Amino acid sequence: MAKKTVASLQKGEGKAFTKVIKMVKSEKTNSYTFKAEMVANEAVNDYFKK
């Protein structure tokens, strides 16, 4: 199933987006969680500056 998803992202509009994964620290438990999102290629640097 993963191959099918990756293959669909390589065609057409999918090349304009990047999957980004950001590590976020929880204030309640002091543990880290990972937040994954699809972001436009131009907005990747802005996403990590937040």
Backbone as JSON Lines, residues from 0, in Angstrom:
{"i":0,"aa":"M","n":[0.82,-1.18,0.0],"ca":[0.0,0.0,0.0],"c":[0.87,1.26,0.0]}
{"i":1,"aa":"A","n":[1.97,1.23,0.69],"ca":[2.84,2.4,0.75],"c":[3.4,2.74,-0.63]}
{"i":2,"aa":"K","n":[3.72,1.72,-1.41],"ca":[4.25,1.97,-2.74],"c":[3.23,2.7,-3.6]}
{"i":3,"aa":"K","n":[1.97,2.31,-3.45],"ca":[0.91,2.94,-4.23],"c":[0.78,4.42,-3.85]}
{"i":4,"aa":"T","n":[0.88,4.74,-2.57],"ca":[0.8,6.13,-2.11],"c":[1.97,6.93,-2.63]}
{"i":5,"aa":"V","n":[3.17,6.41,-2.54],"ca":[4.36,7.11,-3.01],"c":[4.28,7.32,-4.52]}
{"i":6,"aa":"A","n":[3.83,6.31,-5.24],"ca":[3.73,6.43,-6.69],"c":[2.73,7.51,-7.08]}
{"i":7,"aa":"S","n":[1.64,7.65,-6.34],"ca":[0.65,8.66,-6.68],"c":[1.18,10.07,-6.39]}
{"i":8,"aa":"L","n":[2.08,10.21,-5.43],"ca":[2.64,11.53,-5.13],"c":[3.66,11.97,-6.17]}
{"i":9,"aa":"Q","n":[4.22,11.05,-6.95],"ca":[5.23,11.39,-7.93],"c":[4.64,11.94,-9.22]}
{"i":10,"aa":"K","n":[3.33,11.86,-9.38],"ca":[2.69,12.3,-10.61],"c":[2.0,13.64,-10.39]}
{"i":11,"aa":"G","n":[2.12,14.53,-11.32],"ca":[1.36,15.77,-11.33],"c":[1.61,16.68,-10.14]}
{"i":12,"aa":"E","n":[0.54,16.99,-9.41],"ca":[0.57,17.96,-8.32],"c":[1.37,17.48,-7.11]}
{"i":13,"aa":"G","n":[1.58,16.2,-6.96],"ca":[2.26,15.66,-5.79],"c":[3.68,16.14,-5.62]}
{"i":14,"aa":"K","n":[4.32,16.53,-6.71],"ca":[5.71,16.98,-6.63],"c":[5.82,18.35,-5.97]}
{"i":15,"aa":"A","n":[4.72,19.07,-5.81],"ca":[4.74,20.4,-5.22],"c":[4.68,20.35,-3.7]}
{"i":16,"aa":"F","n":[4.57,19.15,-3.12],"ca":[4.44,19.02,-1.68],"c":[5.54,18.15,-1.09]}
{"i":17,"aa":"T","n":[5.87,18.41,0.18],"ca":[6.88,17.66,0.89],"c":[6.29,17.2,2.22]}
{"i":18,"aa":"K","n":[6.57,15.97,2.62],"ca":[6.13,15.49,3.92],"c":[7.19,15.9,4.94]}
{"i":19,"aa":"V","n":[6.76,16.66,5.94],"ca":[7.69,17.13,6.98],"c":[7.28,16.5,8.31]}
{"i":20,"aa":"I","n":[8.28,16.19,9.12],"ca":[8.05,15.6,10.44],"c":[8.77,16.48,11.44]}
{"i":21,"aa":"K","n":[8.02,16.96,12.43],"ca":[8.57,17.87,13.44],"c":[8.42,17.24,14.82]}
{"i":22,"aa":"M","n":[9.48,17.32,15.63],"ca":[9.44,16.8,16.98],"c":[8.93,17.9,17.91]}
{"i":23,"aa":"V","n":[7.88,17.59,18.69],"ca":[7.25,18.57,19.57],"c":[7.28,18.03,20.99]}
{"i":24,"aa":"K","n":[7.69,18.87,21.95],"ca":[7.74,18.46,23.35],"c":[6.43,18.79,24.04]}
{"i":25,"aa":"S","n":[5.87,17.82,24.72],"ca":[4.62,18.01,25.45],"c":[4.92,18.71,26.77]}
{"i":26,"aa":"E","n":[4.12,19.72,27.1],"ca":[4.33,20.45,28.35],"c":[3.85,19.65,29.56]}
{"i":27,"aa":"K","n":[2.85,18.81,29.37],"ca":[2.29,18.05,30.49],"c":[3.19,16.9,30.92]}
{"i":28,"aa":"T","n":[3.69,16.13,29.97],"ca":[4.44,14.92,30.31],"c":[5.94,15.04,30.05]}
{"i":29,"aa":"N","n":[6.38,16.13,29.44],"ca":[7.79,16.35,29.08],"c":[8.32,15.27,28.14]}
{"i":30,"aa":"S","n":[7.43,14.62,27.41],"ca":[7.86,13.65,26.42],"c":[7.74,14.27,25.03]}
{"i":31,"aa":"Y","n":[8.4,13.66,24.08],"ca":[8.38,14.18,22.71],"c":[7.4,13.38,21.85]}
{"i":32,"aa":"T","n":[6.7,14.08,20.99],"ca":[5.83,13.46,20.0],"c":[6.24,13.97,18.64]}
{"i":33,"aa":"F","n":[5.85,13.26,17.61],"ca":[6.19,13.64,16.25],"c":[4.94,14.06,15.51]}
{"i":34,"aa":"K","n":[5.01,15.2,14.85],"ca":[3.89,15.74,14.09],"c":[4.28,15.72,12.62]}
{"i":35,"aa":"A","n":[3.51,14.99,11.81],"ca":[3.8,14.88,10.38],"c":[2.72,15.6,9.58]}
{"i":36,"aa":"E","n":[3.14,16.35,8.57],"ca":[2.21,17.09,7.71],"c":[2.75,17.14,6.3]}
{"i":37,"aa":"M","n":[1.83,17.36,5.35],"ca":[2.2,17.62,3.97],"c":[2.19,19.14,3.77]}
{"i":38,"aa":"V","n":[3.33,19.69,3.33],"ca":[3.48,21.14,3.21],"c":[3.98,21.44,1.8]}
{"i":39,"aa":"A","n":[3.57,22.58,1.26],"ca":[4.05,23.01,-0.04],"c":[5.56,23.22,0.02]}
{"i":40,"aa":"N","n":[6.26,22.94,-1.07],"ca":[7.72,23.04,-1.08],"c":[8.22,24.42,-0.68]}
{"i":41,"aa":"E","n":[7.5,25.47,-1.06],"ca":[7.93,26.83,-0.75],"c":[7.78,27.15,0.74]}
{"i":42,"aa":"A","n":[6.91,26.43,1.45],"ca":[6.61,26.75,2.84],"c":[7.34,25.87,3.86]}
{"i":43,"aa":"V","n":[8.26,25.06,3.41],"ca":[8.94,24.13,4.33],"c":[9.75,24.88,5.38]}
{"i":44,"aa":"N","n":[10.53,25.87,4.99],"ca":[11.34,26.62,5.95],"c":[10.47,27.37,6.94]}
{"i":45,"aa":"D","n":[9.37,27.95,6.48],"ca":[8.46,28.65,7.37],"c":[7.82,27.71,8.36]}
{"i":46,"aa":"Y","n":[7.53,26.48,7.95],"ca":[6.93,25.5,8.85],"c":[7.85,25.2,10.03]}
{"i":47,"aa":"F","n":[9.14,25.06,9.79],"ca":[10.06,24.74,10.88],"c":[10.4,25.95,11.73]}
{"i":48,"aa":"K","n":[10.18,27.16,11.26],"ca":[10.44,28.36,12.05],"c":[9.37,28.63,13.1]}
{"i":49,"aa":"K","n":[8.17,28.01,12.94],"ca":[7.07,28.22,13.9],"c":[7.45,27.74,15.27]}
